[in-house]
Amino acid sequence: MSELKKYDENNFCEIERYSGVSVVRLYADWCAPCRQSDVFFREFARQLPEDIRTGVVNVILAPTLTWKYDIASIPVTLFFRQGQLVKRAYGPKSISELSRDLMGAKDQQAYH
């Protein structure tokens, strides 16, 4: 079971330096679709093996990360492989959609 960790501008380097796969969801407390779909992301993260890092970032508390990764809307799920962004999934996602996105991200190169 993967641990869902809260990331911000002080510890996000853990994702960027990780040699494996990471899945990070960006959200805001005021965002209704973020709140409504939170349960799906948490269950998805709970089902993942420990070697896949999972976490959440509150965009209000991390404006530099929001700018760095060119976040245009939330919720958005970012998929990293060897510290490189390989996929973005905008909007609320079901567990099956997140799983499908993760499988695709494992095989992709860096996002452009």
SULTA-V878012 format. One record per residue. N is the residue number from 1. RES is the residue in one small letter. OMEGA is omega in radians with two decimals (* if undefined). BURIAL is b if it has 16 or more other C-alpha atoms within 10 Angstrom, else e. D_LAST is the distance of its C-alpha to the last C-alpha in Angstrom with 2 decimals. Layout:
N & RES & OMEGA & BURIAL & D_LAST
N & RES & OMEGA & BURIAL & D_LAST
This chain:
1 & m & 3.13 & e & 30.48
2 & s & 3.12 & b & 27.46
3 & e & 3.11 & b & 28.32
4 & l & -3.04 & b & 26.53
5 & k & 3.04 & e & 26.13
6 & k & 3.11 & e & 25.68
7 & y & 3.05 & b & 23.06
8 & d & -3.09 & b & 22.97
9 & e & -3.13 & e & 22.03
10 & n & -3.07 & e & 24.71
11 & n & -3.10 & e & 23.72
12 & f & 3.09 & b & 19.96
13 & c & 3.07 & e & 19.73
14 & e & 3.09 & e & 21.28
15 & i & -3.07 & b & 18.07
16 & e & 3.14 & b & 15.95
17 & r & -3.07 & e & 18.65
18 & y & -3.08 & b & 19.42
19 & s & -3.14 & e & 19.28
20 & g & -3.12 & b & 19.28
21 & v & 3.10 & b & 17.58
22 & s & 3.10 & b & 17.52
23 & v & -3.06 & b & 17.46
24 & v & 3.14 & b & 17.78
25 & r & 3.07 & b & 18.93
26 & l & -3.02 & b & 18.96
27 & y & 2.95 & b & 22.11
28 & a & -3.12 & b & 25.01
29 & d & -3.10 & e & 28.69
30 & w & -3.04 & e & 29.46
31 & c & -3.12 & e & 26.92
32 & a & 3.11 & e & 29.01
33 & p & 3.09 & b & 26.31
34 & c & -3.13 & b & 25.15
35 & r & -3.09 & e & 28.78
36 & q & -3.07 & e & 29.51
37 & s & -3.12 & b & 26.71
38 & d & -3.11 & b & 27.07
39 & v & 3.14 & e & 29.61
40 & f & 3.13 & b & 27.30
41 & f & -3.13 & b & 24.59
42 & r & 3.11 & b & 27.42
43 & e & 3.07 & e & 28.99
44 & f & -3.13 & b & 25.78
45 & a & -3.13 & b & 25.32
46 & r & -3.09 & e & 29.02
47 & q & -3.06 & e & 28.77
48 & l & 3.07 & e & 26.12
49 & p & -3.06 & e & 27.37
50 & e & -3.10 & e & 27.67
51 & d & 3.03 & e & 25.13
52 & i & -3.14 & b & 22.29
53 & r & 3.11 & b & 21.93
54 & t & 3.13 & b & 21.93
55 & g & 3.13 & b & 22.25
56 & v & 3.09 & b & 22.21
57 & v & 3.02 & b & 21.43
58 & n & -3.04 & b & 23.56
59 & v & 3.11 & b & 21.48
60 & i & -3.12 & e & 24.79
61 & l & -3.08 & e & 25.37
62 & a & -3.09 & b & 21.90
63 & p & 3.13 & e & 20.88
64 & t & 3.09 & e & 18.99
65 & l & 3.12 & b & 16.69
66 & t & 3.10 & b & 16.34
67 & w & -3.09 & e & 15.35
68 & k & -3.10 & e & 13.09
69 & y & 3.00 & e & 10.91
70 & d & -3.11 & e & 11.43
71 & i & -3.08 & b & 13.73
72 & a & 3.13 & e & 15.26
73 & s & 3.12 & e & 17.71
74 & i & -0.04 & b & 19.37
75 & p & 3.03 & b & 19.91
76 & v & 3.10 & b & 16.39
77 & t & 3.14 & b & 15.88
78 & l & 3.13 & b & 13.09
79 & f & -3.13 & b & 12.99
80 & f & 3.03 & b & 12.64
81 & r & -3.09 & b & 13.58
82 & q & 3.08 & b & 15.20
83 & g & -3.11 & b & 14.08
84 & q & 3.08 & b & 10.30
85 & l & -3.13 & b & 8.58
86 & v & -3.10 & b & 8.06
87 & k & 3.02 & b & 9.21
88 & r & 3.06 & b & 10.70
89 & a & -3.12 & b & 14.13
90 & y & 3.05 & b & 15.78
91 & g & 3.08 & e & 19.56
92 & p & -3.12 & b & 22.42
93 & k & 3.04 & b & 22.07
94 & s & 3.11 & b & 24.92
95 & i & -3.13 & b & 25.31
96 & s & 3.09 & e & 24.84
97 & e & 3.10 & e & 21.56
98 & l & 3.12 & b & 20.26
99 & s & 3.12 & b & 21.63
100 & r & 3.10 & e & 19.98
101 & d & 3.12 & b & 16.52
102 & l & 3.13 & b & 17.33
103 & m & 3.10 & e & 18.46
104 & g & -3.11 & e & 15.29
105 & a & -3.13 & b & 13.22
106 & k & -3.09 & b & 15.70
107 & d & -3.05 & e & 14.81
108 & q & 3.01 & e & 11.01
109 & q & -3.09 & e & 9.08
110 & a & -3.13 & e & 6.49
111 & y & 3.10 & e & 3.80
112 & h & * & e & 0.00
